[in-house]
Amino acid sequence: MAEPVFFLLCLIAVFALAMQRAPLWLWAVALASATLVWQTEMLHGEFDEPDFTLLQLLAWVPVVVLAGLSIPPLRRVALIEPIFRKIKGILPRVSATEQEALNAGTIGFDAELFSGTPDWEKLRAVPAITLTAEEKAFLDGPTAELCRMVDDWKIRHDQHEIPEYIWDFVKKNGFLGMLISKEHGGLGFSAQAQSLILGKIASRSPDVCTLVMVPNSLGPGELIEKYGTPEQKEHFLPRLAKGLEVPCFSLTGPTSGSDAATMRDVGYVTRGRHEGKEVVGIRVSWDKRYITLGPNATLIGLAFRLMDPDKILDLDRGPDLGITVALIPADHPGVNIGRRHLPSGSAFPNGPNWAKDVFIPMDWVIGGEKMVGQGWRMLMECLAAGRSISLPSSSAAGAKSLLRNSTAYARVRKQFDLPIGKMEGLEEPLARMVEVAYVNEAARGVTAAMVSRGEKPSVISAIMKYQSTERMRRSLNDAMDLHGGKGVCDGPTNWLQAAYQAMPVGITVEGANILTRSLITFAQGALRSHPYLYKEIQACQDFDEERGLYAFDAAFRNHVSFSLSNLFGAFFHNITFGIFGHVPEKAYGTAEWYRQLWRASRNFALVADLTVAVLGGGLKTKQKLTGRLADALSELYLLSCVLKRYEDDGKPANDRYIVALCARNGLFHFQEALRGTIDNFPVAPVRWLMRLAVFPFGAHYKPAPDWLGHKAVELVLVPGEVRDRLTRYIFVSNDANDATGALELAFVKAVAAEAAEKKLNRAIRDGRVQRVHGTDWFAEAVKLGIITAAEGDMLRELETLTARVIAVDHFEPAEVRPHYMTAGHNARAARSAAAE
Ligand SMILES: Cc1cc2nc3c(=O)[nH]c(=O)nc-3n(C[C@H](O)[C@H](O)[C@H](O)COP(=O)(O)OP(=O)(O)OC[C@H]3O[C@@H](n4cnc5c(N)ncnc54)[C@H](O)[C@@H]3O)c2cc1C
């Protein structure tokens, strides 16, 4: 055999063994066979190496080592135990709160992406968007009715308050109890239905959406439903479902924002009098702020740290029992609540609450005495699911509404005799808006379906929270630019300002975005989603050393073969440009994207694994790297959702352009996130290795070409199925008296009148018709036979509608004085009078 052939065969064997994650003994057999062939060929004189006996002998050392390591007891003594002890010595103990955060929620499709070899069937097994007949009727009935009732300007500006009739309607129709089971008087709707209902309301009014969202996310209702005592369930749930109780959830305080677990709000177990009897209870003090619905709440879900210094509760734990959640009536003596913050121009109630040394009985703790100290776990569990629903639903709906209104406005508004949407400069922001609307809705639908079937995907929920809100923020900025002054000046006919003002709230709540991106998604997420890392850490922390060592051996062995497989797999798929990436069955039209996604997942698995292995405990402080890796993982997840949505929608022909737009940009952003990680990786040899494996021929994904953006925008600048599909499930008004209704009608008319308008414009350009104030240029054009009488009527109607759509509100100065000025002035005057 010729030498080059031999070496080529060896190389192929190494790739095959590594990529197939072959066991150690197979590596030993392969190496022994190669050594044997090499030496036999040398004997036969085929190879021109010198016949050097010592070298021949030494060549068997790796074979013996590998063979030895294949024998479990030998491997444990010689290799695994020293590594185990070393890691055990340096590994910081995972704190109880960290452990609870890690244990909370489930691992989902994120783990497939971390594995480098995603199982597409798992993605396809997630149900498409489905609603029961009752849920659908609720979405089309009371939800649409609520949207019609809402006067956003009145709420946001005139009253700076959600009016009573909206509260009444919401309570009467059960909106506040969507997540409460039917058994307890709620609607018992699926996560998918809740997400769509919230989204539809959000497309009309962020304030009303918040009012409905808060009782249906992390808070008393959900916590009682999942952890409450039978008595608490029986008493509170029906009352919450009917809106007889208005809940709020008090976690954040002045010193405990993102780091909520460090709260200084503390309760001491003690004895005290309640309803005339001496009972065991808690004396609690707290200082909370930013609490949504707080000013109107009747029931506070309060999180505080519980101490039992006198060991009154017979618990086998230290004096600090941990974070506990209790239900406190807002009118309980000593509770201060009702003052308001003014969050970013929004009108939903939000404010502080505080108390000092208030006594509450033990049975006000959610779940009673047995749940003391379980608060953090309860919160983390609920957050893992809730974060997948609330903000992703409003961000998807927001992106869809922005697209619907912006495409209409871009078609109706003309400058330089051209609809502004047809100018290339505006095509760019519009194409980005198309992409965000498609991606946000795709990921919202897939994730809500996962939650509906019982998953609590903690890493995915973090991705959804920060990605969907960030993307919506980008769309908002694009929409503002596109609208020019019309978007800037607020008033009843401004359809952007409500979302623009509410956006920072979405960015901040449920884990502020920077923290969620740079810490939660990857730095903590890697531990959850990595196939072996968490197992290794758990093994090192096992109090039973022998059991720990055996578990560590299994996890470590798998980890090494996983790393090798990623290294060779990534390199292989990069030098072959992904053409061998795994594609699921029936992937017509999407095969290329699946292939590239597979390749990207291999690259991500390699870089993520090496980053975790090399940086270890230092990962939490390397937030620029973990932030980029979070972005890379997000792109993989979002593109997976895009492909699934396209398939679930039945692969509509026109949508393929939009899918291609999303896929190309998604892969490009993925590549840039990974490139940034590698370029800034602090350990040079690892950086070189990563670069060689991931970018052997450099970075070659490019952003979507201009023609694709043009095609996507062209599809949505006309009324029709593509625009409707891209903006599905939001509230669409066709009422000419409504600002967005008039916009929608003007848009339809503008497209219908296009041909007639061209004729008229030509005549104006030629000087045959004058278009100046004081003349009736439509009548003139009809008289000259340039357009028909019907076309003249249509253009006149369009002109009237357009004038309304482009009009900007103006007010008497007194009308726009903030409503709180008089009350605030009076209060300040009273305070200074009292001081005098
Ligand atoms: C309108 C509104 C409604 C709210 N509703 C409620 C409610 O109903 N109940 C409730 O309990 N709370 C509520 N909150 C509180 C909200 O959850 C907090 O504002 C949020 O947790 C952030 O805390 P903070 O504002 O104190 O910011 P900080 O914690 O001071 O954070 C400031 C910045 O630092 C970043 N940061 C912090 N730590 C890290 C880290 N380790 N790594 C990287 N970045 C980090 C954050 O991302 C942020 O950008 C609400 C807040 C607002 C504004």
The ligand as an ORCA input file, in Angstrom:
! r2SCAN-3c Opt
* xyz 0 1
  C     -42.689     48.880     35.068
  C     -42.117     47.815     35.934
  C     -42.922     46.807     36.417
  C     -42.404     45.858     37.311
  N     -43.255     44.943     37.885
  C     -42.775     44.177     38.904
  C     -43.667     43.364     39.697
  O     -44.885     43.308     39.451
  N     -43.152     42.665     40.719
  C     -41.826     42.689     41.038
  O     -41.441     42.046     41.988
  N     -40.958     43.418     40.294
  C     -41.396     44.172     39.263
  N     -40.518     44.957     38.535
  C     -39.107     44.912     38.855
  C     -38.243     44.340     37.757
  O     -38.330     42.956     37.743
  C     -36.826     44.878     38.025
  O     -36.846     46.217     37.601
  C     -35.767     44.085     37.359
  O     -35.618     42.883     38.024
  C     -34.416     44.805     37.349
  O     -34.074     45.332     38.595
  P     -33.598     46.858     38.713
  O     -34.583     47.700     37.995
  O     -33.363     47.148     40.126
  O     -32.259     46.916     37.883
  P     -30.789     46.508     38.395
  O     -30.823     45.187     39.035
  O     -30.230     47.659     39.137
  O     -30.043     46.337     37.000
  C     -29.478     47.431     36.272
  C     -28.807     46.882     35.026
  O     -27.764     45.988     35.380
  C     -27.898     44.743     34.705
  N     -27.409     43.684     35.591
  C     -27.683     43.478     36.889
  N     -27.014     42.415     37.369
  C     -26.313     41.896     36.324
  C     -25.420     40.787     36.168
  N     -25.118     39.958     37.141
  N     -24.872     40.598     34.970
  C     -25.135     41.420     33.934
  N     -25.992     42.460     34.034
  C     -26.557     42.708     35.205
  C     -29.375     44.622     34.393
  O     -29.564     43.826     33.250
  C     -29.744     46.081     34.122
  O     -29.458     46.381     32.802
  C     -41.024     45.875     37.631
  C     -40.194     46.859     37.087
  C     -40.718     47.826     36.268
  C     -39.819     48.899     35.747
*
